[in-house]
Amino acid sequence: MCVVKIPNDIFKQIEKYMPFSSVDIIILKDQKIILTKRSIPPYRGYWNLPGSVILKNEKMVATVKRSSKEELGIEVVNPTFIGNYETFTKFRHYITHLFATKYKSGKIKLDFQSSRSILIDPNRIPNHTVPIQKSMIKNAFKNNLIDR
């Protein structure tokens, strides 16, 4: 099956009427996690986890790998499902599947969505982080759901 990306104009229409199924990714590198600073709405200026809407015919693990490559220019290994989260914002309704994975290779090269990246201790998440993602990170580490 061919993975199908939705045209942007249709995406903008659909987001008004239905939830998006997406993945967010905790990427571990040297016992720290990678966060990026959003340069576009929603949450422009906030730190966030990499992630993406799942495309038609795309498995969630494939979305994790694609998103890591597209957003950060890196390869990751061993994606592990952590849990589901549901978020309602003024922009969208998300059903998010959280994964943890490990950095494999590549130099971080950000796409248009982000202005900066940081490697940070998961116990020191910046205050200006997307709220639901801050909770996701805290819960995953507090409950030992991630193998460091």
C-alpha positions as a printed Julia matrix, in Angstrom:
148×3 Matrix{Float64}:
   0.0    0.0    0.0
   1.08   3.5   -0.79
   1.32   6.08   2.03
  -0.81   9.09   1.14
  -0.18  12.63   2.36
  -3.19  14.92   2.47
  -2.98  18.2    0.53
  -2.6   21.21   2.88
  -5.84  22.91   1.83
  -7.84  19.76   2.57
  -5.95  19.3    5.87
  -7.03  22.8    6.94
 -10.67  21.97   6.19
 -10.65  18.58   7.91
  -9.13  19.91  11.15
 -12.35  21.87  11.7
 -14.45  18.71  11.78
 -12.54  15.7   13.06
  -9.7   14.62  15.33
  -6.22  13.82  14.13
  -4.4   10.64  15.0
  -0.75  11.47  15.58
   2.46  10.28  17.2
   4.65  12.23  19.6
   8.16  10.96  20.15
  10.47  10.96  23.15
  13.89  10.55  21.53
  16.65   9.52  23.92
  20.23  10.55  23.21
  22.95  10.28  25.88
  20.35   9.88  28.69
  18.66  13.12  27.6
  15.68  13.88  25.36
  15.41  16.04  22.26
  12.97  18.95  22.32
  12.41  21.48  19.55
  11.1   25.04  19.75
   8.04  25.51  17.54
   8.28  28.26  14.95
   4.7   27.83  13.68
   1.25  27.58  15.29
  -0.04  25.86  17.26
   2.2   26.56  20.22
   4.65  28.84  18.41
   7.56  29.57  20.77
   6.95  26.52  22.97
   9.28  23.56  23.4
   7.76  20.36  22.1
   8.35  16.75  21.22
   8.85  15.83  17.58
   5.84  14.13  16.04
   3.45  13.98  13.15
  -0.03  13.16  11.99
  -0.22   9.53  10.89
  -0.69   9.34   7.12
  -3.17   7.05   5.39
  -1.74   3.51   5.1
   1.17   4.39   7.41
   1.9    2.28  10.47
   2.59   4.22  13.66
   6.18   2.95  13.92
   6.77   4.15  10.35
   5.38   7.56  11.36
   7.9    7.69  14.22
  10.78   7.01  11.83
   9.48   9.36   9.11
   8.84  12.2   11.51
  12.29  11.87  13.12
  13.88  12.03   9.67
  11.7   14.86   8.31
  11.65  17.09  11.39
  15.15  16.45  12.73
  17.14  14.78   9.95
  18.04  11.84  12.21
  17.61   8.08  12.28
  16.05   6.43  15.34
  15.8    2.81  16.5
  13.56   0.64  18.65
  10.35   2.7   18.77
   8.36   1.57  21.81
   4.71   2.43  22.39
   4.17   4.23  25.71
   0.48   5.21  25.73
  -2.39   7.22  24.27
  -3.32  10.8   25.1
  -6.23  12.95  23.97
  -5.87  16.7   23.62
  -8.33  19.44  22.78
  -6.89  22.79  21.73
  -8.48  25.79  20.06
  -6.74  24.57  16.91
  -7.37  20.83  16.87
  -8.48  17.68  18.58
  -5.62  15.18  18.78
  -5.53  11.51  19.65
  -1.83  11.07  20.25
   0.14   7.86  20.47
   3.3    8.44  22.51
   6.44   6.51  21.56
   9.93   6.42  23.02
  12.87   5.69  20.77
  16.63   6.01  20.73
  18.81   8.21  18.58
  20.8    6.15  16.07
  22.59   8.54  13.72
  22.61  11.85  11.9
  23.22  15.47  12.72
  20.12  17.37  13.8
  18.84  19.53  10.97
  15.49  21.16  11.73
  12.67  21.55   9.24
  10.38  24.6    8.89
   8.39  23.77  12.05
  11.19  24.47  14.52
  13.71  27.21  15.23
  15.92  25.43  17.81
  16.55  22.1   19.43
  17.91  21.14  22.84
  19.07  17.99  24.57
  17.66  18.09  28.06
  17.48  15.98  31.18
  13.91  14.61  31.34
  13.69  15.8   34.96
  14.33  19.42  33.88
  11.67  20.07  31.24
  11.41  23.82  30.46
   8.35  25.64  31.79
   7.44  26.87  28.31
   6.79  23.34  26.95
   3.51  22.27  25.32
   1.48  21.39  28.46
   0.2   17.95  27.44
   3.66  16.96  26.23
   5.23  18.07  29.5
   2.77  15.75  31.26
   3.53  12.92  28.82
   7.26  13.17  29.5
   6.83  13.37  33.28
   4.44  10.4   33.34
   6.63   8.25  31.11
   9.71   8.72  33.28
   7.91   8.74  36.64
   6.24   5.42  35.82
   9.46   3.9   34.41
   7.85   3.33  31.0
  11.09   4.21  29.2
  14.18   2.03  29.1
  17.14   4.38  29.27
